[in-house]
């Protein structure tokens, strides 16, 4: 039997959600199963291709809702989980006891762990380390910016590896290890260990680049690194460099999109009050109240830059008022 698990790609919580779902499924649903892991990315246009829903069961974790009848499991915690009101209504009508949503959870992994334990008798204790770190990473629960940027903890190194992966087979290969091995041991795997030194070097270069590019005004940071190979940069670097900031807006580019990232400083000198998901939704993006993003086609750089400038103005006005 084939179970295809779709997960938020280039995301520690996305990979961890896929890993935890597969362990739970094997232990509490059925064990005669082959898992196929498929990453999904937010991009302009259609997010799903029905032809890819080819498993005997198809699950989506840590990603937007699909009303396709081929999707048999769904878990998500993003405020912007539904593409349309019709999708939200479809979810509300669902009686399968296989689709779960709670935007109050810091990570989708911890949501899956809670549901799997309470409703299906799954024991999350053996994967407690993973659940603990997904809440910290996805919920930005770091005690300080140094913990988020200095890359000392194994989970932080794995986050960097996952967010920077260029080989599409890397994360699907990594996923099963996340729920069977201690995180520090995974870093020693022959297909993992050689990737780390160049990424750590690149991380240092990205800190230096952002230090040059960031413009700080009225508690809001703005930077444009769309001319640099910095997709997957550590999103806490701006706050590490500018602890006085409350919000940040960044423009970056990859092979398939131009991205506007909108975030708030978890250690801000005053509380962020603007709901960033709602701002991003106006431009076709989404996220959480404290962090969001918008994806534009690669040929829409001017449109993305205009959107970023408008958001910067809106946030700076909110801080001044």
C-alpha distance (Angstrom), angle and dihedral (degrees) to the residues before:
residue distance angle dihedral
X1 . . .
X2 3.82 . .
X3 3.80 122.8 .
X4 3.79 114.2 -172.9
X5 3.79 113.3 -156.5
X6 3.80 117.5 -160.8
X7 3.80 114.1 -161.4
X8 3.80 139.8 174.1
X9 3.81 101.3 -85.9
X10 3.81 125.1 -138.5
X11 3.81 88.1 23.7
X12 3.81 129.4 111.2
X13 3.80 92.1 -146.5
X14 3.82 90.7 46.6
X15 3.81 92.8 53.8
X16 3.82 91.9 41.4
X17 3.82 91.0 49.7
X18 3.80 90.5 53.1
X19 3.80 89.9 47.8
X20 3.80 95.0 48.9
X21 3.80 93.3 43.8
X22 3.82 90.9 52.9
X23 3.82 92.8 48.9
X24 3.79 91.6 47.3
X25 3.82 91.8 46.9
X26 3.80 92.9 49.3
X27 3.81 92.9 47.5
X28 3.81 101.3 40.1
X29 3.83 108.8 20.5
X30 3.83 108.2 32.8
X31 3.79 135.9 -39.3
X32 3.83 102.4 -155.0
X33 3.78 91.0 87.2
X34 3.80 141.9 116.5
X35 3.79 115.3 -145.8
X36 3.80 122.1 -147.4
X37 3.81 114.7 -167.5
X38 3.82 119.8 -151.0
X39 3.80 124.0 -177.8
X40 3.82 121.1 -139.4
X41 3.80 125.1 -159.8
X42 3.78 131.8 -163.0
X43 3.78 107.4 -113.0
X44 3.77 139.2 153.2
X45 3.80 111.9 -79.2
X46 3.81 128.5 10.9
X47 3.80 116.0 6.5
X48 3.80 98.0 -166.8
X49 3.80 137.1 51.0
X50 3.81 110.9 -158.7
X51 3.81 89.8 -152.2
X52 3.80 88.7 67.6
X53 3.82 91.8 59.7
X54 3.80 89.9 87.8
X55 3.82 103.2 132.9
X56 3.79 126.1 109.0
X57 3.79 79.4 -118.8
X58 3.82 124.8 17.9
X59 3.79 122.9 -159.7
X60 3.82 131.3 -172.3
X61 3.80 117.8 -160.3
X62 3.82 129.7 -177.6
X63 3.80 91.8 -0.6
X64 3.79 140.9 92.0
X65 3.78 123.0 -65.4
X66 3.79 123.6 -93.9
X67 3.81 119.7 -161.6
X68 3.81 91.4 -155.7
X69 3.82 111.3 131.8
X70 3.81 86.8 -135.1
X71 3.82 90.8 69.4
X72 3.80 105.9 88.6
X73 3.84 100.8 170.1
X74 3.81 130.9 35.5
X75 3.80 133.7 172.4
X76 3.80 125.8 174.0
X77 3.80 141.5 153.0
X78 3.82 103.3 -174.2
X79 3.78 117.7 120.2
X80 3.82 88.4 -136.1
X81 3.80 94.6 53.2
X82 3.81 98.5 134.5
X83 3.79 123.9 65.1
X84 3.82 92.7 -159.7
X85 3.83 139.3 11.7
X86 3.83 86.2 -111.4
X87 3.81 89.8 60.5
X88 3.80 90.7 50.3
X89 3.81 90.5 49.8
X90 3.81 90.4 47.9
X91 3.81 90.1 53.9
X92 3.82 92.1 48.1
X93 3.81 90.0 54.4
X94 3.80 94.0 49.3
X95 3.82 114.4 117.9
X96 3.80 98.9 177.1
X97 3.82 98.7 102.1
X98 3.80 84.7 -137.8
X99 3.81 101.4 95.7
X100 3.80 121.8 72.8
X101 3.79 135.6 178.4
X102 3.80 132.1 177.4
X103 3.82 120.7 156.0
X104 3.82 90.9 -169.1
X105 3.81 91.9 75.0
X106 3.80 117.2 98.0
X107 3.81 91.3 -143.2
X108 3.78 136.6 17.1
X109 3.81 88.1 -131.2
X110 3.80 91.8 62.5
X111 3.83 89.8 46.4
X112 3.81 90.7 53.9
X113 3.82 90.5 46.6
X114 3.80 92.5 52.5
X115 3.81 95.2 45.5
X116 3.82 92.7 43.9
X117 3.81 91.4 50.9
X118 3.80 98.8 42.7
X119 3.80 99.8 39.2
X120 3.80 104.2 26.9
X121 3.82 106.2 26.6
X122 3.80 95.8 -113.9
X123 3.83 117.4 161.8
X124 3.84 109.2 -133.8
X125 3.82 95.0 -179.5
X126 3.85 96.3 96.5
X127 3.83 89.8 57.3
X128 3.80 96.9 41.3
X129 3.84 92.4 120.0
X130 3.81 91.7 57.3
X131 3.81 94.0 46.1
X132 3.81 91.1 48.2
X133 3.80 92.8 52.8
X134 3.81 96.5 44.0
X135 3.80 88.8 58.0
X136 3.81 90.2 49.9
X137 3.82 94.6 45.3
X138 3.80 100.5 39.7
X139 3.79 95.2 35.1
X140 3.83 93.2 44.8
X141 3.80 88.5 -126.4
X142 3.80 94.3 155.1
X143 3.81 114.5 141.2
X144 3.81 89.8 -130.2
X145 3.80 142.2 -7.2
X146 3.80 91.6 -98.4
X147 3.81 91.5 64.1
X148 3.81 89.5 52.5
X149 3.81 96.4 46.1
X150 3.81 108.9 29.6
X151 3.83 93.6 67.5
X152 3.80 99.0 -140.0
X153 3.83 101.1 135.8
X154 3.85 119.5 75.7
X155 3.82 89.9 -126.6
X156 3.80 90.2 57.5
X157 3.80 91.5 51.7
X158 3.83 90.3 48.8
X159 3.81 90.0 48.9
X160 3.80 89.6 54.5
X161 3.82 91.8 47.5
X162 3.82 92.2 50.0
X163 3.82 95.1 45.0
X164 3.82 92.3 48.0
X165 3.82 99.7 41.2
X166 3.81 112.4 136.4
X167 3.81 96.3 174.9
X168 3.81 108.2 79.2
X169 3.81 91.0 -149.9
X170 3.82 94.1 56.8
X171 3.82 101.5 80.1
X172 3.85 95.2 41.4
X173 3.81 87.1 52.3
X174 3.80 91.4 48.0
X175 3.82 96.8 46.7
X176 3.85 99.0 77.5
X177 3.83 90.6 50.9
X178 3.82 92.8 56.5
X179 3.81 91.0 72.3
X180 3.80 99.2 34.4
X181 3.84 104.7 43.9
X182 3.83 137.6 44.6
X183 3.80 109.6 -98.7
X184 3.83 93.4 -118.6
X185 3.82 90.4 55.8
X186 3.80 92.9 51.7
X187 3.82 89.4 60.8
X188 3.82 88.6 61.3
X189 3.82 94.0 56.5
X190 3.84 111.6 120.6
X191 3.83 92.4 -121.8
X192 3.83 91.5 48.4
X193 3.81 109.0 37.4
X194 3.85 99.1 64.7
X195 3.82 91.6 53.7
X196 3.78 94.9 60.2
X197 3.86 105.5 69.9
X198 3.84 95.6 55.1
X199 3.81 90.5 45.5
X200 3.79 92.0 51.3
X201 3.80 88.6 50.4
X202 3.82 90.4 48.9
X203 3.81 88.5 49.1
X204 3.81 90.1 57.5
X205 3.81 90.1 48.8
X206 3.81 90.8 51.0
X207 3.82 90.3 52.7
X208 3.82 89.2 52.7
X209 3.82 92.1 46.5
X210 3.81 94.4 48.8
X211 3.79 90.0 47.4
X212 3.82 87.1 60.0
X213 3.81 97.4 42.4
X214 3.81 105.8 41.3
X215 3.80 117.2 106.4
X216 3.81 112.2 -161.9
X217 3.81 119.6 -161.6
X218 3.81 133.8 148.2
X219 3.80 92.1 -5.6
X220 3.83 92.9 -57.4
X221 3.81 124.0 108.6
X222 3.80 123.3 -152.7
X223 3.79 128.0 -172.9
X224 3.79 136.2 165.2
X225 3.81 115.7 -155.0
X226 3.81 95.5 156.3
X227 3.82 89.3 121.3
X228 3.82 90.8 57.3
X229 3.80 133.3 73.8
X230 3.80 92.1 -114.3
X231 3.81 104.3 124.4
X232 3.79 105.3 142.1
X233 3.82 96.1 26.8
X234 3.79 114.7 161.4
X235 3.81 104.6 -88.2
X236 3.81 93.1 -148.8
X237 3.81 95.1 61.9
X238 3.84 92.3 89.8
X239 3.82 91.2 57.0
X240 3.81 91.4 43.5
X241 3.81 88.7 55.5
X242 3.82 95.6 38.4
X243 3.82 110.8 32.1
X244 3.82 89.1 169.8
X245 3.81 91.4 68.7
X246 3.80 127.9 103.9
X247 3.83 101.3 -174.7
X248 3.79 137.8 17.1
X249 3.80 133.3 -159.6
X250 3.80 119.0 -167.3
X251 3.80 134.8 -177.9
X252 3.82 118.7 -151.2
X253 3.79 136.4 161.2
X254 3.80 137.2 -146.6
X255 3.79 135.1 173.5
X256 3.82 93.1 -80.9
X257 3.81 107.6 28.5
X258 3.78 150.6 15.7
X259 3.79 108.1 -126.9
X260 3.78 131.0 -155.5
X261 3.81 108.9 -160.4
X262 3.80 117.6 -162.0
X263 3.78 119.2 -170.8
X264 3.78 145.6 158.7
X265 3.78 128.1 -133.4
X266 3.84 109.8 -106.9
X267 3.82 88.2 -154.1
X268 3.81 96.5 42.0
X269 3.81 118.5 156.6
X270 3.83 87.9 -126.3
X271 3.79 129.2 28.5
X272 3.86 116.8 -89.9
X273 3.81 106.5 -124.3
X274 3.83 103.9 174.2
X275 3.82 116.5 99.3
X276 3.81 100.9 -127.9
X277 3.81 94.7 -170.6
X278 3.80 90.0 62.0
X279 3.81 91.4 50.4
X280 3.81 91.6 49.8
X281 3.82 92.1 46.6
X282 3.81 89.6 61.5
X283 3.81 88.0 63.7
X284 3.83 95.9 42.2
X285 3.80 96.6 -92.0
X286 3.79 133.4 98.6
X287 3.79 145.8 176.2
X288 3.79 134.1 141.6
X289 3.79 133.5 -32.0
X290 3.82 90.4 -98.1
X291 3.81 101.1 36.2
X292 3.79 135.4 24.3
X293 3.78 144.3 152.6
X294 3.81 142.9 -154.0
X295 3.81 125.1 -147.9
X296 3.81 121.9 -150.7
X297 3.80 129.8 -177.3
X298 3.81 113.7 -91.6
X299 3.81 90.8 -108.9
X300 3.83 92.3 54.1
X301 3.78 98.1 75.8
X302 3.81 93.0 128.0
X303 3.82 90.8 51.0
X304 3.79 90.6 48.8
X305 3.80 91.9 47.9
X306 3.84 90.6 50.7
X307 3.81 91.0 49.9
X308 3.80 91.0 48.9
X309 3.82 91.4 50.5
X310 3.82 91.6 49.9
X311 3.81 91.7 49.7
X312 3.81 91.4 48.2
X313 3.81 89.9 52.2
X314 3.81 91.8 47.8
X315 3.80 93.5 49.5
X316 3.81 94.1 45.2
X317 3.81 89.6 50.4
X318 3.81 90.1 50.9
X319 3.81 91.3 52.0
X320 3.82 92.5 47.7
X321 3.79 91.7 50.5
